[in-house]
Amino acid sequence: MAIFKIGKRSVIVEVNCTGLYRENPTKGENVYIGTVGVIRDISERKCLEDDLRKARDELELKFSREPKPLSRKIRHIPKSLSKVSSWKRS
């Protein structure tokens, strides 16, 4: 992963490359002939990952403040509902 500046914008890229070799029939060994590479812009993916991380942190904070009321609601699901939805009560 690398970060490049294009004007005022930062671009996050993923770089993959490998060497190219060809067999030399007279010597019986591989000879290096060049490199092939791909550079992929992953800026949008990284922004979405950051958004997901922030949302997860917000949810964890909300649930850490009120764990008991939520667990009470889950335990008091009517038996009739658990039969219909195949949900197992603990």
C-alpha positions as CSV (number, residue, x, y, z in Angstrom):
1,M,0.0,0.0,0.0
2,A,1.2,3.5,-0.8
3,I,-0.1,7.0,-0.6
4,F,0.4,9.5,-3.4
5,K,-0.6,13.2,-3.6
6,I,-2.3,14.4,-6.7
7,G,-2.8,18.1,-6.3
8,K,-4.5,18.5,-3.0
9,R,-6.0,15.0,-3.0
10,S,-4.3,11.9,-1.5
11,V,-4.7,8.7,-3.3
12,I,-4.2,5.3,-1.6
13,V,-3.0,2.6,-3.9
14,E,-2.2,-1.1,-3.8
15,V,0.9,-2.2,-5.8
16,N,1.5,-5.7,-7.1
17,C,4.4,-6.6,-9.4
18,T,6.4,-9.5,-10.5
19,G,9.5,-10.2,-12.6
20,L,9.2,-11.8,-16.1
21,Y,11.6,-14.5,-17.1
22,R,12.2,-16.4,-20.3
23,E,14.1,-19.7,-20.7
24,N,17.3,-19.4,-22.5
25,P,17.6,-22.6,-24.5
26,T,21.3,-22.4,-25.1
27,K,22.2,-22.0,-21.4
28,G,19.3,-23.9,-19.9
29,E,18.5,-21.1,-17.5
30,N,15.9,-18.4,-17.0
31,V,16.8,-14.8,-18.2
32,Y,15.1,-11.8,-16.6
33,I,13.3,-9.8,-19.3
34,G,11.3,-7.2,-17.4
35,T,8.6,-6.5,-14.8
36,V,4.8,-6.5,-14.9
37,G,2.8,-4.6,-12.4
38,V,-0.6,-3.4,-11.4
39,I,-1.4,-0.3,-9.4
40,R,-5.0,-0.1,-8.1
41,D,-6.6,2.9,-6.5
42,I,-8.1,1.7,-3.2
43,S,-9.0,5.2,-1.8
44,E,-12.7,4.6,-1.8
45,R,-12.4,1.2,-0.1
46,K,-10.3,2.7,2.6
47,C,-12.8,5.5,3.2
48,L,-15.6,2.9,3.5
49,E,-13.5,0.8,5.9
50,D,-13.1,3.9,8.1
51,D,-16.8,4.7,8.0
52,L,-17.6,1.1,9.0
53,R,-15.0,1.3,11.9
54,K,-16.6,4.5,13.2
55,A,-20.1,3.0,13.0
56,R,-18.9,-0.1,14.9
57,D,-17.3,2.1,17.6
58,E,-20.5,4.1,18.0
59,L,-22.6,0.9,18.3
60,E,-20.2,-0.6,20.8
61,L,-20.4,2.7,22.9
62,K,-24.2,2.7,22.8
63,F,-24.5,-0.9,23.8
64,S,-21.8,-0.7,26.5
65,R,-24.0,2.0,28.2
66,E,-27.2,-0.1,28.3
67,P,-26.5,-3.8,28.2
68,K,-29.1,-4.9,30.8
69,P,-32.3,-3.5,29.2
70,L,-31.3,-5.1,25.9
71,S,-30.6,-8.5,27.4
72,R,-34.0,-8.3,29.4
73,K,-35.9,-7.7,26.1
74,I,-34.2,-10.6,24.4
75,R,-35.0,-13.0,27.4
76,H,-38.7,-12.0,27.4
77,I,-39.5,-13.0,23.8
78,P,-42.8,-14.8,24.0
79,K,-42.8,-18.6,23.6
80,S,-45.3,-18.4,20.7
81,L,-42.8,-16.3,18.7
82,S,-40.0,-18.7,19.3
83,K,-42.1,-21.6,18.0
84,V,-43.0,-19.7,14.8
85,S,-39.5,-18.4,14.0
86,S,-37.6,-21.6,15.1
87,W,-35.6,-19.3,17.4
88,K,-34.3,-21.2,20.4
89,R,-34.6,-19.6,23.9
90,S,-31.5,-19.8,26.0
